[in-house]
Structures are given as structure tokens and as C-alpha cells.
Amino acid sequence: MPRIAVFTKNRTNPAYAAARLGADRTAVRFGATTTHYVPETPDSAPEQIALIARAIAERPDAVVFVPADEYAVNDAILGFEAARIPLFNIIVRTTAGRRVTFVGSDDRALAADIARYLFDRLGDGGTIIIVEGTAASATSHERLRGFRDALTEHPDVKVRCSIKGEYQRNTAREAFRAVFAQWPGVDAVLCANDAMALGVLDALATRPARGSPPLVVGVNAIPEAVAAIAAGRMLATANFDAMKMSEIATEAAARHLRGETVPAEIILPVQVIDAGNCAAWNVPFEARPSPDWNAVISAAR
């Protein structure tokens, strides 16, 4: 029975809980087992380095891996290669060592898409607040670039301020509260993930803005965000789908272990989800369908 080690960055972001679920249910389909390695301190590179050493000592057959830091864990990643443990990378590209497959999305493009959607809704300009992700994360860098691309195309949209939410709901809530004086006149809040968007909604619920509340958008399509869209509390999200990425990477690992050739890179398409199409997404992660390998591979070519 193949043993697959699964590395995620934290236990606080629902997207990573979904990634663990995706790995588990795919492993079951292929007669494999999973062991999860998660830092207790969110996104801790030192803890992930220690977890990598532990996993290598336990000799899994393959690894599904997202780095806690784009560069800080590089020396540890090389240990997988030295131990001849094939690595299947998801969400954030590794910057050291060899990997068999990378599964992800185009973060810059998806961020530009959700920002354009928001700006189109604002009509003749508007004022926004941006909530950024973790400074050490490549996804945060790329999403901020995508937001800037869309802002360049919409010079009538003005940024009141940009705050750091660290991809965490509680952090974003407190960061947003800290700029309460900036809220008046803000038309929208552009968040780099759904957890932070929910934190903004929490802050707005306890200290409402004057007049109509600002429109709020995020990224990830986690169930709670989709429910907020269905309820009219949140405008939209983009389906950066960590669960699907993990499922595809785990399937790639299982197929590789039985001798099949798998693609070196699989980039998943992204869709904006709003009140008009959210019904299909408004279910728990467990109720969402698993991706079809052949369809995904065909679309990725």
C-alpha cells in the first residue's frame, strides 16, 4: 500500500483543510494512505523544516507538498531528492530540488480577474481597500501583481490603503479594524483570499460603516465565503481550488508510483463565482465532486 506524505502550511486556513481532505479521499481511491505534516504555528518555516526531516526518516513513497516559505525551506526540500522520494508540488512552486509535477493556478491572472469583476461593478471609479496575504508567500506576490494589473486598466479606481491580513481571518479582521478611520467613503474591499474577506465581514458586522457597506471580494471559493455570497453579504470570489489541486497531485503521485507518466505541470482554470452561479459551489467541501483526471489533463494541455 503506497504511503503519501502530505505537507500543508497551517491548520487555520480552510483552503488547507480542504487540501488535506482532497489528498485523503484520493488516496483511498488508489489504495494508498496519507500522513499529514502541518506546522502548529501557521506558516512556520522552522517547523516545516523539522517536519520534512521527520517525514524523510519515516520513508514515504511520495510527497505532496506546499512550502511554508518560498525559499526558507529549500535546504530541507533537497532532502527528499537525496532520499529518492518523489515530490508532487501544489499551490506555491518550490524553488529548490526536483519535482515530478506542479499543480496550481495562475495567481496573477485570477487576481486580475476578480479585481476586474469588482471594478466593473463599481462603475465610474470608486475607492477601495486592499487586504494582502502573507509576505513570504509567492501566491501573495502574484495576486498583488494581478490587483495592480487591474488597477492600471482602471485608473479611476483609487486605493485608500493596503493592509496585511497574512491570509488569516482573525489577522485580517484586526488589521481592518485598525484602519477604521479609513472606512468612510470606501466602496469596496479587495482581499487576496476568502479567509481574509470573512475577517473583513466580521469587522464590518461589529463596527458598521456609514451608509451602504462596501462590496467585498476574495479568492478560494471556500464554503463559508460562498454561503456569504448566496446570502448577499459578499460580492464574489475566484475558485482557486486547493482541494482540487491536492486531489490531482495525489492522483499524479499514485499514478507515478504504479509506473505511469504524468505531466510536469498542471495549471487549473479559474472561474469567478457570484450570486448568479454560486449554487453549485454552496456545499461543504466533502460534498464537492472529485476532479476527473482525464478531463483535467486534457484541459491543461
Buried (B, 14 or more C-beta within 10 A) or exposed (E): EBBBBBBBBBBBBBBBBBBBBBBBBBBEEBEBBBBBBBBEEBBBBBBBBBBBEEBBEEEBBBBBBBBBBBEBBBEBBBBBBEEEBBBBBBBBBBEBBEBBBBBBBBBBBBBBBBBBBBBEBBEEEBBBBBBBBBEBBBBBBBBBBBBBBBBEEBEEBBEBEBBBBBBBBBBBBBBBBEBEEBBEEBBBBBBBBBBBBBBBBBBBEEEEBEEEBBBBBBBBBBBBBBBBBBEEBBBBBBBBBBBBBBBBBBBBBBBBBEEEEBBEEBBBEBEBBBEEEBEEBBEEBEEBEBBEBEEBBEEBE
